[in-house]
Amino acid sequence: MERIAFHLHIRDGKREAYREEHESVPEALEEAYLESGAGLETYSVFEKDGHVFGFMELEDSEVIEEVMEQSEAQAEWAEVMDPILEDEDDIWMDEVYRMV
């Protein structure tokens, strides 16, 4: 089982919009992730003071990255998120410690 994480920043004044959009994540996006063949077990997103941390446990991170790059559902979600999130080049985090 692989574990991957990412960090994002919310644009100033957009925190409430970010939280509101996540109250109704499109079913098509969830299906794209779950039906991708990546073996997604866990996907959680946390937010505090404009900082977003996402965490996934899955069998194949390369497959989920392909979904993020190529799926229509992800492209549509990106259009919603673009005015809310700051542009960042390297959002993926390295795991440096795991107790269990």
C-alpha positions as CSV (number, residue, x, y, z in Angstrom):
1,M,0.0,0.0,0.0
2,E,1.4,3.4,-1.0
3,R,0.8,6.6,0.9
4,I,0.9,10.0,-0.9
5,A,0.2,13.5,0.3
6,F,0.0,17.0,-1.0
7,H,-0.1,20.6,0.3
8,L,-1.9,23.5,-1.3
9,H,-2.6,27.1,-0.3
10,I,-6.0,28.8,-0.6
11,R,-6.1,32.3,-2.1
12,D,-6.8,35.1,0.4
13,G,-10.5,35.5,1.0
14,K,-11.4,32.2,-0.7
15,R,-11.3,29.9,2.4
16,E,-15.1,29.7,2.7
17,A,-15.5,29.0,-1.0
18,Y,-13.0,26.2,-0.7
19,R,-15.0,24.6,2.1
20,E,-18.3,25.1,0.4
21,E,-17.1,23.4,-2.8
22,H,-16.1,20.4,-0.8
23,E,-19.5,20.0,0.6
24,S,-20.6,18.7,-2.8
25,V,-17.6,17.2,-4.6
26,P,-18.9,16.0,-8.0
27,E,-19.8,12.3,-8.1
28,A,-18.1,12.0,-11.4
29,L,-14.8,13.0,-9.8
30,E,-15.2,10.5,-7.0
31,E,-16.0,7.8,-9.5
32,A,-13.0,8.6,-11.6
33,Y,-10.8,8.1,-8.6
34,L,-12.5,5.0,-7.3
35,E,-12.9,3.3,-10.7
36,S,-9.3,4.2,-11.8
37,G,-7.8,0.9,-10.9
38,A,-5.4,2.6,-8.5
39,G,-6.8,0.7,-5.5
40,L,-7.7,3.9,-3.6
41,E,-8.4,3.0,0.0
42,T,-8.4,6.4,1.7
43,Y,-8.5,9.9,0.5
44,S,-8.8,12.7,3.0
45,V,-8.4,16.5,2.7
46,F,-7.7,18.7,5.7
47,E,-7.8,22.5,5.9
48,K,-6.5,25.0,8.5
49,D,-6.0,28.8,8.0
50,G,-5.8,28.5,4.2
51,H,-3.4,25.5,4.2
52,V,-4.7,22.3,2.6
53,F,-3.3,18.9,3.2
54,G,-4.4,15.9,1.2
55,F,-3.6,12.3,2.0
56,M,-4.2,9.1,0.1
57,E,-3.6,5.4,0.7
58,L,-3.7,3.4,-2.5
59,E,-2.2,0.5,-4.5
60,D,-0.8,2.5,-7.5
61,S,0.0,6.2,-7.2
62,E,1.0,6.4,-10.9
63,V,-2.6,5.5,-11.9
64,I,-4.1,8.1,-9.7
65,E,-1.7,10.7,-11.1
66,E,-2.8,9.8,-14.6
67,V,-6.4,10.3,-13.5
68,M,-5.5,13.7,-12.1
69,E,-3.8,14.6,-15.4
70,Q,-6.2,13.1,-17.9
71,S,-9.8,12.7,-16.6
72,E,-12.5,15.1,-17.7
73,A,-14.0,15.1,-14.2
74,Q,-10.6,16.3,-12.8
75,A,-10.3,19.0,-15.5
76,E,-13.8,20.3,-14.5
77,W,-12.9,20.2,-10.8
78,A,-9.7,22.1,-11.6
79,E,-11.7,24.9,-13.3
80,V,-13.7,25.2,-10.1
81,M,-10.6,25.2,-7.9
82,D,-8.4,27.5,-10.1
83,P,-9.8,30.8,-8.8
84,I,-9.7,29.4,-5.2
85,L,-6.3,27.8,-5.0
86,E,-2.9,29.5,-5.5
87,D,-0.8,28.2,-8.4
88,E,1.9,25.9,-7.2
89,D,4.4,23.8,-9.1
90,D,5.4,21.1,-6.6
91,I,2.5,20.1,-4.3
92,W,3.5,16.5,-3.6
93,M,5.1,15.8,-0.3
94,D,7.7,13.2,0.6
95,E,6.9,10.8,3.4
96,V,9.8,11.1,5.9
97,Y,8.4,9.1,8.8
98,R,5.8,6.4,9.4
99,M,5.3,4.8,12.8
100,V,2.7,2.2,11.8
